[in-house]
């Protein structure tokens, strides 16, 4: 294991990121946003641009603006809770997920997926997740999901939400506590006092997301992800709300060699399955060249870690405010990855 050599962000790094965030706002990619960046041991810096939403007038976003972080839930809630459960031996990395759910009689092909396969998106589960198709079903959700046939041979990477839904259900079952309570205990322990599962109250500190139908109310304080919303906003794949300040605190904790989760971060960011040339999946995290690990959220959020240089970078936007966010903020995300990779 290479020793950490701290490499602070330069003034040029900061200026380029600030310019890119300003440009994203000017291009109509997002109403506004916040970038948190820092190096282990130093106070984070926050770059801000634009406004939170049209509904809030000229109110600008800041370090404590609450964003729906969408799939960052996978690495901010589910992944650390699974790591803790593995340490406590209430989960087993190589055992099928059905072993950690209420008993299911008979065949359950998707329930044979191991915890490791679910973490790495290599279980071969059905790619499309539509929990609305289960409306009115007479069986519990875990059984409906586990009885689904596989769609591919296990081992190939395909990004799938239902695996993390199963992980969330398993965590709640083995602990005998709801997932949002488990998350609250984790985040309180880390001092992430503004991080929570929704719903959260509408207000000037909460960034709205999308208006799905013209004239209809905008999604605001409830999960943007449909499947998470159907689960009451509490799910293993999405549903968490957080701030740039809390994500910076979490990132610094993860890259700190003295922290309890640092060892799991090292183990989780070993390449496990190829995604595309130059990118691999570890346990939850995307593993990029240059020793950088990251994850995105559909709403326009991202979290980047560079253990070797002690750097971290979090992007909080509500780019989905204007519809599909991925392409619109791609230049900002590309620059964030390039910047944190530089040494």
N, C-alpha and C positions, 0 to 999 in steps of 0.2 A: 504494500500500500504506500503510495507516494505521500510524503508529508505535504501539508497545506502550505502554499505560498500565497499570502494575501496580495491580490492585485486590485486596488481600488479603481472605481470608474474615474475616467479622466473628465476634465471640463468639456473636451470635444465630444466624448460619449454622451454626456448629459445634454449638450446642445443639440446633437443630432436626434436624440430621442424626443426632446421637447419639440423640435421642428416637425418630426414625423407625426407626433400626436396632434399638433396644430393643423398639419396638413390633412389628417384624417377627419378632423372636424370641418375644415374648409371644404373638403370634397363631399361632405354629406354622408360620410361613412358612419358617424356616430354623433349624437348631440354633444358629447364631451367625454372626458375620461381622466383617469389618474394613473400615473406610473409610479410605483415604489421601487427604488433601487438602492442597494447598499452592499457593504462588505462586512463580514463577520466582525463584531466588536465595535462597529461604528454606528451611529444613529442613521436611520434610513433617510433618504431624500425623496421628496414627493414632487412630481411634475404634474401640472394641472392644465387643462384646456377646456374651452367651451362652457356649456351649461348642462345641468343635469337632465332637463327635459323642457319642452315647450310649456307644459302645464305649470312649471315652477318659475316661469319668467327668466330673469337673468341670474338666478341662483346658480353659483358655480360649484362644481364637484370639488371634493377635498379628500384628505386621508381618511375621514370618518364617514364618507358617503357609503351607504349600504347598497351593494350590487348583488343581483342574482348571479351566482358564480357557476350555475349549471353543472357541467361535467367535471369541474374542479372538485365537486363533491367526491368524486372517485378517489382523489389523492389527499383531500383535506379531511374527509370523514371516513370513508370505507377502508381505504388502505391502512391508515394508522390503527384503526380499530381491529382490523384483521391481524396486523402485526402484534398488537397487544394480546389478542386471543391466542395466537400461535405461541407466544412466550408463556402464556398461562396454561397452555396445553388443553384448552377447551375447543380448539380447532386443530386439524392436522393438514399440513400442506398437500399431502399426497392422497388424502381420503376423499371419497365422493361427497358432494355437498348434501346429498340426501341423508347422510349420517348425522347431520347437524340441524335437521328440520323435523317437524312432527312426522311420525311414521306414515309411510306410504305403502299400501299393499300392491303387489304386482309390479310389472315393468314400469320403469321411469327412466327412459333413455337419457334425457337431459339432466336428470338427477344423478347420473353416474359421473358427471363432470367433476373433476377434482377442484379443490380450492385454488391450487396453482393454475390450472387451466382457465378458471374463471378470471383470476387476477390478470392473466396474460392474454386474454381474448383469443385463446386457442382451443376452446372446448368444442367447436363445431356446432354451437347452438344456432337456432333460427336467427337470421340477421334482423328481420323486421320485428319490432316490439310494439304491439298494439293491444294494450290492456283493455281498451274499450271493447275488444272482441270477446272478452270474458264477462261482460255485463250479464247479470242474471244467472251465472253459473252456480251449480249447487255444490261445488267443491272449493276448498280454500286455494288461495293464489299459489302458494308454494307447490301444491299438488298439480295444479293446471300447468305451471311452468315446467315442472319436472317430467310430466308425462308427454311433453312435446317431443316429437321425433327430432333427431339430429338432422342438420341440413348439410353438414360437411364432415369429412374425417377429422377427428381431433388432431391438432398439431399445427394447422395453418392459421396464421393470424388473420382475424377479421374483427373489427371494432364493433362490439355488441353490448347494448345496454342491459339486456335481460340477465346476463351473468352477474352484473353488479346488483341488480334487483334481488337475485337469489342470495348473494353475499349479505345484503342488508337484512333479509329475512332470517338467514342463518345466525347472524350476530344477535339479533333480537331474541331468537329462540334459545341459544346456548346461554345467554346471560339472563334470560327471564325478564328483560327490560326493553322498552321501546327504543328504537334506533335513535330517536331524537334525544332521549335521556342519555344514552351512551355518548352521543356527540357532545352534548352539553357538558358532561363530566370531563371529557377529553379537552375541550376548548377552555373550560374554566381553569383546568390544571396548567394550561399553557399561557394563560392570561389573555386569551382571545375573547374578550368580553362582548364584542359586537358580532361574533360569528354564531349563527343559529340556523336551524331549520325553520322554514316559513310555516304559516304566513307571518309576515311582519306588518305592522300598521303603516298605512300610507302616510307620507309626510315629506317635508322638504329634505330629509336626510336619506330618503330611499329612492333609488333610480327606477322609474317605470321601464317596462320592456315593450312588448309589441301590442299593437291594435290589430287583431285578426280580421275584424269585419268593420268596414267604414261606418262610423257613427256609433259603434259599440264601445263599451268601456275598455280602456287600455288595461293590460295586465300590469298590476302594480302591487307589489308586496306578496304575491302568490307565485308559485313556481311556473316559469315559462314552459318547462317541459311538460307535455301532455300526460305522460305516464306518471311522472312524479305528482302532478296535480291530482290524478285519479287516486293516488295513494295518500291523499291528504297533505301532500307537500313533503312527505318524509320517505325517502327512498335511498337505496345504495348508490344509485347512478347520478342523481340530480336532486335539487331541492334546497341546497344550502345557500344562505346569504352571508356575505362577509364584506370587509372593507380593505382598502389598500394597506392601512396600518396593521390590521390583524394578519393579512397575508405576509407582510414583511416580517412580523414577529414569528410567524410559523416557519417561514423560509429560513430565518436565522437559526431557529431552534434545530431544524433538520440538518443544516450543514455544520453545526457545532459538534466537534468530536466528543464532547463531554455529555451530549444529550442522549437520552434513552433510545431514541429512534434513529440515531445516526448510523448504528450498525445495520439496522434494517434498510436504511436508505442505500448503503453500500451494496448490500445483498440484492436489493430490488432494482438496482440500476446496472446490473450485469445484463448484457444482451441475451435475451431468451428466445425471441422469435423475430425474424426479419419482417419489417413493414414494407419498406421499399429500399432501393439502394441508398446506403448511408444512414438509414434510420432503423432502429430495432425497438422491440417492446421488452421492457423488463417486467417486474411485478408492478403493474399499473402504469409506471412512468414510461415515457418515450425516451430512448437513449440515443443521443446525437453525437456526432464527432466532436472532439475537443473536450470531452468529459462533461458535457452539459446534459441535463435531464429536465424534461418539461412536460406540461400537460395543458390542454386548452379547454375552455368552456364555450358552448355553442352561443351563448349570449354576447360574447365578445371579451372574455376574460382569459388570462394566461398566467402561468407561474413557471419560472425558469430558475434552475439551481446549477451552480458550478462549484462542486465541492473542492476541487484542487486549488481554486483561486479564492475561495470564500465569498464568491459573488452570488447575489440573488436579484431577481427582477420580477415584479408582478405588474400585470396590466389589468386594469379594471375599466371596462366600458360597457355601455348598454347599446352596442351597435345594432342589436336585433330590434331596437326601437324603430328602425327604418326597414325592417324585414330581415332576410337572411344575411347574417353578419360575416360569414367566413371569408368571402372574396373581398369584401369591402375593407376589412382591416388586415388583409394579408400583408401589405407592405410594412405596416407597423410591426406585425409579428415577426416578419423576416428580419427586420432591423434589430429587434430585441434579441433574437437568437444570435445574430451576427455579433452584436455588441457584447453580450455576455460571454461569447466564446473567445473573443480576442484576449490575448495575454500580453 
